[in-house]
C-alpha cells in the first residue's frame, strides 16, 4: 500500500485515525497501531507478514536474553546471534538471486539455484531498526522492551515501515509510554503530510514519467538529449519521491505524538560530497556512522585504516540499496569522493565562491544518479559516453520522439521545490515580526528531530502587535494553499494510474 493511493488516503488512514483517537488508553493505542501496521504490510505482502512477525518475536526474545545474560561474554554471544540472524534474513531475501547469478557465471554452471524470491517490502528498513534496538540494548543505552506487542509496534510501525526514516528505538522509547498527541502537533503533522503528498504526486510522478520513458532505452537510441534528460528527470524524481515519503511519514508520526528523525535537509544545495551526505537520507547516514563506522574505529585510526573503514562503510551503503553491481559502484563512488575531499580538496572547496563549489556538487550528484538509475555496468558506460555526445545530439530518435522539450517549463518549478526558500522566508518573517533588524537568517536546521513545516510562521516570545496580525494572515493563507495542494494531489491520485515509488525496490 502506497501513501499516495486512493485506498490509503480515503480508507486506511481515516479509519486508523478515527479508531486511534477514539481509544483513550495509550496501551490500547499502541496495540491498535501494531494491528493496523500489520494490516498495512499484509495488504501488499500477505505471506511476508509472517516474516515480519517472526522478526519481531526473535528480536524481542534476544533483547531480553542480552539484558539478563550474566557477563559480557554471554551478552556478546547473544548480540552476535541476533546480528547474524537479522543479516541472514535480509541477505537471503535480498541478495540470494544476485549471489546465485554471479557465482554461477563465475563457475560456468548452475552451482546455486536462483530462487527468484520476491523482495519483502521495507525489509532493508525494518531490519536496520531491529539491529539498532539489539545493539542499543547490548550497549545499555536503552532498556529491553518486555512487552512484545510494543516492540512489534516499533518495528512494524506503518508510517516509516517501508521506506524510513530509520527510527532508532532510543528515539521513541519514552514516547511509547508517555507521548501526548496535541491539536498543534496534529496540525503540524497534517501540514507535513500534505507537503510530502504534493512532492510525491505533483512533482515526483511528473518527473518520473519522463525518466521512465528514457532510462530503459539505450544511449545510442536517445543520444545526448535523451541521456541528459533521463538522468535530470530521475534526479528530481528520486528527491521528491523519497523526501516526500519521509515528510508524510514524519507528519503521521507527529499526528500521533512521535518525533521521527529528519531525513532530508535540502541536499541539492550542498557544496561538497560530505555535506550532501549530511543532508541526504540522514537517518541512513547516522546508522552507518554509529553502528558501522565508529565500531570499526572511525577516524581514530591510522590513515590507511581510515580509508579502509570508509570503503567498507560506503560499499555497504551502496549494496544496501540493491543487489546489483551498479549500486555497489554508486556507494564506492561517493566513498572515494568523500575520501578525496577529506584528504586533499576540502580546504580548496571552502575557499571557492559558494556558487562554484555548488556547481561542482551538482555535477557530482548528477553523475552519481546516473550510476544509480541505469542498471548494468555496460549500460552505465554507454550512458556516460552518451552524456558527452558519443551518440550524437538525439541518437537515432527525433526531438519529438524524446519528448524532453515538453518538460522544460517544469524545470524551474522542480528547482525551486528543492531549494530552502520557504524556511528562509519563514525565518525572515519571524525576525521582522519581532523587530529584529539585521538578524542572521538560517534557511533550515542542520540536524535534530524538531522538524516543523517550513511554511508555518511561529514567533516565540513577544512580537510587534501590528506585525503579528500580518503573521497570522500569512499562516491562514499558507493553510489555504496547503488545502489547495491536498485537493490537487487527491484529484491526481484518483485520476492517474501512474504512481510508482522508487524506494519500494530497496
ChimeraX attribute file (.defattr): number of C-alpha atoms within 10 A of each C-alpha:
attribute: neighborCount
match mode: 1-to-1
recipient: residues
	/A:1	17
	/A:2	16
	/A:3	19
	/A:4	23
	/A:5	19
	/A:6	16
	/A:7	12
	/A:8	16
	/A:9	15
	/A:10	11
	/A:11	11
	/A:12	17
	/A:13	16
	/A:14	12
	/A:15	13
	/A:16	17
	/A:17	14
	/A:18	10
	/A:19	15
	/A:20	20
	/A:21	13
	/A:22	10
	/A:23	12
	/A:24	10
	/A:25	10
	/A:26	16
	/A:27	14
	/A:28	12
	/A:29	18
	/A:30	20
	/A:31	16
	/A:32	17
	/A:33	26
	/A:34	22
	/A:35	19
	/A:36	21
	/A:37	23
	/A:38	22
	/A:39	17
	/A:40	23
	/A:41	24
	/A:42	16
	/A:43	12
	/A:44	14
	/A:45	19
	/A:46	13
	/A:47	12
	/A:48	17
	/A:49	21
	/A:50	13
	/A:51	15
	/A:52	22
	/A:53	14
	/A:54	13
	/A:55	20
	/A:56	23
	/A:57	16
	/A:58	16
	/A:59	24
	/A:60	23
	/A:61	15
	/A:62	19
	/A:63	27
	/A:64	18
	/A:65	17
	/A:66	25
	/A:67	19
	/A:68	12
	/A:69	15
	/A:70	10
	/A:71	9
	/A:72	10
	/A:73	10
	/A:74	14
	/A:75	21
	/A:76	16
	/A:77	13
	/A:78	20
	/A:79	21
	/A:80	14
	/A:81	13
	/A:82	22
	/A:83	18
	/A:84	12
	/A:85	15
	/A:86	18
	/A:87	15
	/A:88	13
	/A:89	17
	/A:90	20
	/A:91	17
	/A:92	14
	/A:93	16
	/A:94	24
	/A:95	20
	/A:96	18
	/A:97	19
	/A:98	15
	/A:99	18
	/A:100	18
	/A:101	17
	/A:102	12
	/A:103	15
	/A:104	15
	/A:105	12
	/A:106	11
	/A:107	9
	/A:108	9
	/A:109	10
	/A:110	13
	/A:111	13
	/A:112	14
	/A:113	12
	/A:114	14
	/A:115	11
	/A:116	12
	/A:117	12
	/A:118	10
	/A:119	18
	/A:120	22
	/A:121	21
	/A:122	19
	/A:123	23
	/A:124	26
	/A:125	22
	/A:126	26
	/A:127	22
	/A:128	22
	/A:129	22
	/A:130	28
	/A:131	21
	/A:132	20
	/A:133	27
	/A:134	27
	/A:135	20
	/A:136	19
	/A:137	23
	/A:138	22
	/A:139	14
	/A:140	12
	/A:141	12
	/A:142	18
	/A:143	17
	/A:144	24
	/A:145	19
	/A:146	12
	/A:147	9
	/A:148	15
	/A:149	19
	/A:150	21
	/A:151	24
	/A:152	27
	/A:153	21
	/A:154	27
	/A:155	28
	/A:156	29
	/A:157	23
	/A:158	23
	/A:159	22
	/A:160	24
	/A:161	24
	/A:162	26
	/A:163	24
	/A:164	26
	/A:165	27
	/A:166	28
	/A:167	27
	/A:168	21
	/A:169	25
	/A:170	15
	/A:171	15
	/A:172	18
	/A:173	18
	/A:174	12
	/A:175	14
	/A:176	20
	/A:177	12
	/A:178	11
	/A:179	15
	/A:180	15
	/A:181	15
	/A:182	13
	/A:183	10
	/A:184	11
	/A:185	21
	/A:186	18
	/A:187	15
	/A:188	20
	/A:189	28
	/A:190	22
	/A:191	26
	/A:192	28
	/A:193	27
	/A:194	23
	/A:195	24
	/A:196	26
	/A:197	28
	/A:198	28
	/A:199	27
	/A:200	31
	/A:201	27
	/A:202	18
	/A:203	21
	/A:204	29
	/A:205	24
	/A:206	18
	/A:207	27
	/A:208	26
	/A:209	18
	/A:210	23
	/A:211	24
	/A:212	14
	/A:213	13
	/A:214	24
	/A:215	22
	/A:216	13
	/A:217	16
	/A:218	18
	/A:219	29
	/A:220	22
	/A:221	19
	/A:222	28
	/A:223	26
	/A:224	24
	/A:225	23
	/A:226	33
	/A:227	31
	/A:228	23
	/A:229	24
	/A:230	28
	/A:231	26
	/A:232	19
	/A:233	25
	/A:234	27
	/A:235	24
	/A:236	23
	/A:237	26
	/A:238	21
	/A:239	23
	/A:240	28
	/A:241	26
	/A:242	25
	/A:243	27
	/A:244	25
	/A:245	31
	/A:246	28
	/A:247	30
	/A:248	28
	/A:249	25
	/A:250	30
	/A:251	31
	/A:252	27
	/A:253	23
	/A:254	26
	/A:255	23
	/A:256	21
	/A:257	20
	/A:258	21
	/A:259	23
	/A:260	28
	/A:261	22
	/A:262	26
	/A:263	27
	/A:264	23
	/A:265	25
	/A:266	20
	/A:267	21
	/A:268	21
	/A:269	19
	/A:270	23
	/A:271	22
	/A:272	24
	/A:273	25
	/A:274	18
	/A:275	15
	/A:276	23
	/A:277	19
	/A:278	21
	/A:279	22
	/A:280	21
	/A:281	22
	/A:282	20
	/A:283	21
	/A:284	18
	/A:285	18
	/A:286	15
	/A:287	18
	/A:288	17
	/A:289	16
	/A:290	13
	/A:291	16
	/A:292	17
	/A:293	19
	/A:294	13
	/A:295	11
	/A:296	19
	/A:297	13
	/A:298	17
	/A:299	14
	/A:300	10
	/A:301	12
	/A:302	11
	/A:303	11
	/A:304	8
	/A:305	15
	/A:306	18
	/A:307	19
	/A:308	13
	/A:309	22
	/A:310	23
	/A:311	19
	/A:312	18
	/A:313	21
	/A:314	25
	/A:315	20
	/A:316	17
	/A:317	21
	/A:318	24
	/A:319	20
	/A:320	20
	/A:321	18
	/A:322	19
	/A:323	19
	/A:324	18
	/A:325	17
	/A:326	23
	/A:327	25
	/A:328	21
	/A:329	19
	/A:330	23
	/A:331	25
	/A:332	22
	/A:333	19
	/A:334	24
	/A:335	24
	/A:336	16
	/A:337	15
	/A:338	22
	/A:339	18
	/A:340	14
	/A:341	17
	/A:342	13
	/A:343	11
	/A:344	11
	/A:345	14
	/A:346	16
	/A:347	11
	/A:348	10
	/A:349	17
	/A:350	12
	/A:351	9
	/A:352	12
	/A:353	10
	/A:354	14
	/A:355	11
	/A:356	12
	/A:357	17
	/A:358	18
	/A:359	14
	/A:360	16
	/A:361	20
	/A:362	18
	/A:363	10
	/A:364	17
	/A:365	19
	/A:366	16
	/A:367	19
	/A:368	18
	/A:369	16
	/A:370	25
	/A:371	26
	/A:372	24
	/A:373	21
	/A:374	22
	/A:375	16
	/A:376	13
	/A:377	15
	/A:378	11
	/A:379	17
	/A:380	19
	/A:381	15
	/A:382	17
	/A:383	29
	/A:384	19
	/A:385	17
	/A:386	26
	/A:387	23
	/A:388	14
	/A:389	19
	/A:390	16
	/A:391	19
	/A:392	17
	/A:393	20
	/A:394	21
	/A:395	21
	/A:396	13
	/A:397	15
	/A:398	15
	/A:399	15
	/A:400	9
	/A:401	12
	/A:402	20
	/A:403	16
	/A:404	18
	/A:405	12
	/A:406	11
	/A:407	14
	/A:408	11
	/A:409	9
	/A:410	12
	/A:411	14
	/A:412	10
	/A:413	11
	/A:414	19
	/A:415	11
	/A:416	11
	/A:417	16
	/A:418	19
	/A:419	16
	/A:420	18
	/A:421	15
	/A:422	17
	/A:423	21
	/A:424	17
	/A:425	18
	/A:426	24
	/A:427	24
	/A:428	20
	/A:429	22
	/A:430	21
	/A:431	19
	/A:432	19
	/A:433	23
	/A:434	17
	/A:435	14
	/A:436	13
	/A:437	10
	/A:438	9
	/A:439	11
	/A:440	10
	/A:441	15
	/A:442	14
	/A:443	19
	/A:444	17
	/A:445	12
	/A:446	12
	/A:447	15
	/A:448	11
	/A:449	13
	/A:450	10
	/A:451	22
	/A:452	19
	/A:453	20
	/A:454	19
	/A:455	21
	/A:456	21
	/A:457	21
	/A:458	16
	/A:459	17
	/A:460	9
	/A:461	6
	/A:462	10
	/A:463	18
	/A:464	11
	/A:465	11
	/A:466	9
	/A:467	16
	/A:468	19
	/A:469	13
	/A:470	13
	/A:471	22
	/A:472	14
	/A:473	12
	/A:474	17
	/A:475	16
	/A:476	13
	/A:477	12
	/A:478	16
	/A:479	15
	/A:480	12
	/A:481	12
	/A:482	19
	/A:483	14
	/A:484	14
	/A:485	19
	/A:486	18
	/A:487	14
	/A:488	15
	/A:489	21
	/A:490	20
	/A:491	13
	/A:492	19
	/A:493	19
	/A:494	12
	/A:495	10
	/A:496	11
	/A:497	9
	/A:498	13
	/A:499	18
	/A:500	17
	/A:501	20
	/A:502	14
	/A:503	17
	/A:504	15
	/A:505	17
	/A:506	19
